[in-house]
């Protein structure tokens, strides 16, 4: 199977989730005697071109244009389709970042093919591609088989392993015509927020047990010590203590960091659905019977306001 | 301004989801069914927009007989009428999007709202697919929206910030949390919903392009340990994270 992987670039910076997608794409291509290629759209593409080569791309399709420096859905869609055509791709892979989630369904619908979104495992079995993905916010996993190719797949960030593997990396320009309808007029960085929960490898989340919105300062200090992002439960987001961008759970973000602190969070089904795939979970809660302790690798029964300062000074 | 809202009935997000006895699908007995939470934001935004600018809201859903409950919930919130695109059995994503696009193609809609994802299959794709099939612009995951006479402006969250986007009408917009505070249906709304018209159209039978191989429950996490009580347990926790779990330096 020939696999084409989209490499997302924002202001010259290559998304790690895209390189993980490429590593998995290279594995599928090599297992089936196919070739893996990449497609890169935007401006300042040099970093993405060399990263593509280092992670196995045989061909690299680029649409280098100042008009595409910000995300232009129609322009990116057309570029991916032209590259898929040139690469004779049976599988088009896109990391399920905020851009990838927007882009992939457009590519699939325009190609008239099936989309398998937010995939966490891929396998080739008897020449058929099988994809596993979480549904009901990870309460169930479903494995599906593609009955028709090509197919578009989005891969969940923080799931697949990075693998280095030098490819031929032949660069081919693509420049399809397209009618732009949606325009990004401005990109605004969130105030004060250093790390996004969706991308962070360590997360410290807080809930009602922090008692007051001001007490999230302690959680922010812990996050600083750990190089972690701050997350929040639905209860504190609904109460207006924290922005929705920080919410972890079924109606927030689904995360899979290597370390997750649940502080003053009881562990409602809604929340657990969003973080149960974290590698190591630490719970701090004053209620010894809180359901979060059933899930946590390590727990401390105690008041978050006493435990957090001790933890911050111990790190 | 005439608006279509794509809605779906899903299990309550607070529900535990278990597989049925032959593990061929989820156990649906005893589940409480709700309008997908993001669809509530979509319905609310459509109602707010027509309240400000006039026009009608048409709720549209796809699926078997029980799917119509989503339409009743949207009508109870205040939608004026509804379309039920009827189809039993499994349909793939593109098949669903195609049927919905066909149902609204000639409706003269200035705006199409949908939740950015349904909280059952979590695909987050139908809005973009419908827009692509209808050759309409599409803005996804909007958490702020201003609708003008011929165009709209929306905020969409990205990693570490947000984008400000503009698009001409007609346009498809998918709703993210934060867009508004959905209203609760009033008793009068619920009574009136029963009298509002639901048009039934039959979807084309498209063979699915994917097949379900298996379903599984997520692996159980091994039992963890309570390290101790209060601040005194902190040194031991830090030691375990360093030496046993090796997740911090």
Interface residues (C-beta under 8 A of the other chain):
Chain A: X70 X71 X73 X77 X97 X98 X99 X101 X102 X104 X105 X106 X108 X109 X110 X112 X113 X114 X115 X116 X117 X118 X130 X134 X135 X136 X137 X138 X139 X140 X141 X142 X143 X144 X145 X146 X147 X148 X151 X181 X182 X183 X184 X185 X186 X187 X188 X189 X190 X193 X195 X196 X198 X199 X202 X226 X244 X245 X247 X250 X251 X252 X258 X259 X268 X269 X270 X273 X276 X277 X279 X280 X281 X282 X288 X293 X294 X295 X296 X297 X298 X299 X300 X301 X302 X303 X306 X307 X309 X310 X311 X314 X315
Chain B: X11 X13 X14 X15 X16 X17 X19 X26 X37 X38 X92 X93 X94 X97 X119 X120 X121 X122 X123 X124 X125 X126 X127 X128 X129 X131 X132 X133 X136 X137 X138 X139 X140 X141 X143 X153 X156 X157 X158 X159 X160 X161 X162 X163 X164 X165 X166 X167 X168 X171 X176 X177 X178 X208 X209 X210 X211 X212 X213 X214 X215 X216 X217 X218 X221 X223 X224 X225 X226 X227 X228 X229 X230 X231 X233 X234 X235 X237 X238 X240 X241 X245 X247 X248
